[in-house]
Amino acid sequence: MSRTEFIIVTAIILFVTFATGWFANWLVHRFTRVRQSDVADLDRMSQELHEAEETRDQAITYLQQREAELTSQLSQTEAELRAAMDGLREARHEAEELRSYVERIQQG
């Protein structure tokens, strides 16, 4: 193989290698390119996610307020129950005193 043939073969090999590399690069970029519809879908999904997070935050706030209201009502109801039980206890004690008084009068 002469020097000229060697240079031509080397040039052809380098050109084929370059062309193969360029084609592979083009294929990679062709398949990994982000389409406009994909970007629009991502924008739409991010907007929906943002709206869902806002709705969740509103629901959490509402539930916290409702829990505070119910806790307050429960405390108030428990206080009323204690007062009613104290009143019932006093009424029973008073009724018992009246019975014993009536029995003493009837015996005496």
DODO-269041 format. One line per field, with one value per residue (C-alpha): residue number from 1; y, z, x. Coordinates in steps of 0.1 Angstrom, whole numbers, plus 5000, padded with zeros to 4 digits. Each point is the difference from the previous one (the first is absolute). Last residue first. Example, Ala and Ser with C-alpha at 12.3 -4.5 7.8 and 13.67 -1.06 7.14 Angstrom:
2
resi <- [2, 1]
c2 <- [4989, 4966]
c3 <- [5071, 5007]
c1 <- [5137, 4986]
END
This chain:
108
resi <- [108, 107, 106, 105, 104, 103, 102, 101, 100, 99, 98, 97, 96, 95, 94, 93, 92, 91, 90, 89, 88, 87, 86, 85, 84, 83, 82, 81, 80, 79, 78, 77, 76, 75, 74, 73, 72, 71, 70, 69, 68, 67, 66, 65, 64, 63, 62, 61, 60, 59, 58, 57, 56, 55, 54, 53, 52, 51, 50, 49, 48, 47, 46, 45, 44, 43, 42, 41, 40, 39, 38, 37, 36, 35, 34, 33, 32, 31, 30, 29, 28, 27, 26, 25, 24, 23, 22, 21, 20, 19, 18, 17, 16, 15, 14, 13, 12, 11, 10, 9, 8, 7, 6, 5, 4, 3, 2, 1]
c2 <- [5126, 4972, 5019, 5031, 4979, 4983, 5033, 5014, 4968, 5003, 5037, 4994, 4973, 5024, 5026, 4975, 4989, 5037, 5007, 4971, 5010, 5035, 4987, 4977, 5030, 5021, 4973, 4994, 5037, 5001, 4969, 5017, 5031, 4980, 4980, 5032, 5015, 4968, 5000, 5036, 4993, 4969, 5020, 5026, 4974, 4982, 5032, 5008, 4965, 5002, 5034, 4985, 4970, 5023, 5020, 4968, 4988, 5034, 4998, 4964, 5010, 5028, 4976, 4975, 5027, 5012, 4965, 4992, 5032, 4990, 4966, 5016, 5022, 4969, 4994, 4985, 4968, 4979, 5024, 5011, 4964, 4993, 5031, 4991, 4965, 5014, 5024, 4971, 4978, 5029, 5007, 4963, 4997, 5031, 4986, 4967, 5017, 5022, 4971, 4981, 5030, 5005, 4964, 4999, 5030, 4984, 4969, 4967]
c3 <- [6160, 4975, 4972, 5006, 5000, 4968, 4983, 5010, 4988, 4967, 4997, 5007, 4973, 4976, 5007, 4994, 4968, 4989, 5009, 4979, 4972, 5001, 5000, 4971, 4981, 5006, 4989, 4969, 4992, 5004, 4977, 4975, 5000, 4996, 4971, 4983, 5002, 4987, 4972, 4991, 5001, 4978, 4975, 4998, 4995, 4974, 4981, 5000, 4988, 4973, 4988, 4999, 4981, 4975, 4996, 4994, 4974, 4982, 4999, 4988, 4973, 4989, 5000, 4979, 4975, 4996, 4996, 4974, 4981, 5002, 4986, 4972, 4991, 4996, 5021, 4979, 5013, 4970, 4974, 5021, 5003, 4963, 4990, 5022, 4986, 4964, 5009, 5015, 4970, 4976, 5020, 5001, 4962, 4994, 5022, 4983, 4965, 5010, 5014, 4967, 4980, 5021, 4998, 4962, 4997, 5021, 4980, 5011]
c1 <- [4073, 4998, 4982, 5022, 5032, 4989, 4993, 5034, 5018, 4981, 5009, 5037, 5000, 4983, 5026, 5028, 4984, 4996, 5036, 5012, 4978, 5013, 5036, 4992, 4985, 5030, 5024, 4979, 5000, 5038, 5003, 4977, 5022, 5032, 4984, 4988, 5035, 5015, 4975, 5008, 5038, 4995, 4979, 5028, 5026, 4979, 4994, 5038, 5008, 4974, 5013, 5036, 4987, 4983, 5031, 5021, 4974, 5002, 5039, 4998, 4975, 5024, 5029, 4980, 4991, 5036, 5012, 4974, 5010, 5036, 4992, 4979, 5030, 5021, 5031, 5028, 5014, 4992, 5013, 5030, 5011, 4995, 5019, 5029, 5000, 5000, 5029, 5020, 4994, 5009, 5032, 5010, 4993, 5021, 5028, 5000, 4999, 5030, 5019, 4994, 5011, 5031, 5009, 4995, 5023, 5027, 5000, 4985]
END
